[in-house]
């Protein structure tokens, strides 16, 4: 009778040891996964920063382009007026 509880205890201890081993493996796997995810976050963050810089640069270039288009339009108007005035000058 006394060996039955001892056998049961040995079985339980063996099961707990196996369960602890499995938990350590899961923990190691999860830690590796967390490290990989953190690296991905850092990579994505730096890529996002690069994209933000490019978007900012693009916005500046678009604003400059709009300004240049307006200046170009104004210059064309001025040149047209000057040409019209030159055509009005009588030739002798």
C-alpha positions in Angstrom: 0.0 0.0 0.0 2.8 2.4 0.8 4.4 2.0 -2.6 1.2 3.1 -4.4 1.3 6.7 -3.1 5.1 6.8 -3.8 4.6 5.6 -7.3 1.8 8.2 -7.8 4.1 10.9 -6.4 7.0 9.8 -8.7 4.6 10.0 -11.6 3.3 13.4 -10.6 6.9 14.7 -10.1 7.9 13.4 -13.5 4.8 15.0 -15.1 5.6 18.3 -13.4 9.2 18.2 -14.5 8.1 17.5 -18.1 5.6 20.3 -17.9 8.3 22.7 -16.5 10.6 21.7 -19.4 7.8 22.4 -21.9 7.1 25.7 -20.3 10.8 26.7 -20.5 10.8 25.8 -24.2 7.7 27.9 -24.7 9.3 30.7 -22.8 12.5 30.5 -24.9 10.5 30.4 -28.1 8.4 33.4 -27.0 11.4 35.4 -26.0 12.9 34.8 -29.4 9.7 35.8 -31.0 9.5 39.0 -28.9 13.1 39.9 -30.0 12.2 39.4 -33.6 9.1 41.5 -33.3 11.1 44.3 -31.6 13.6 44.2 -34.4 10.7 44.4 -36.9 9.2 47.4 -35.0 12.6 49.2 -35.1 12.9 48.5 -38.8 9.4 49.6 -39.5 9.9 52.7 -37.3 13.0 53.7 -39.2 11.3 53.1 -42.5 8.4 55.2 -41.3 10.8 58.0 -40.4 12.3 57.8 -43.9 8.8 57.9 -45.5 7.8 60.8 -43.3 11.0 62.7 -44.4 10.2 61.9 -48.0 6.6 63.0 -47.6 7.8 66.3 -46.0 10.3 66.8 -48.9 7.5 66.0 -51.4 5.2 68.6 -49.8 7.9 71.2 -49.9 8.6 70.4 -53.6 4.9 70.6 -54.4 4.7 74.0 -52.7 7.7 75.2 -54.6 6.3 73.9 -57.9 3.1 75.7 -57.3 4.9 78.9 -56.5 7.1 78.5 -59.6 4.0 77.9 -61.8 2.5 81.1 -60.4 5.7 83.1 -61.1 5.9 81.6 -64.6 2.3 82.6 -65.3 3.0 86.1 -64.1 6.2 86.3 -66.2 4.3 85.2 -69.3 1.7 87.8 -68.7 4.4 90.5 -68.3 6.2 89.3 -71.5 2.9 89.3 -73.4 2.2 92.9 -72.3 5.7 94.0 -73.3 5.3 92.4 -76.7 2.0 94.0 -77.2 3.5 97.4 -76.3 6.3 96.8 -78.7 3.9 96.0 -81.5 2.1 99.3 -80.8 5.2 101.4 -81.3 5.1 103.0 -84.8 7.9 102.1 -87.1 9.3 105.0 -89.1 
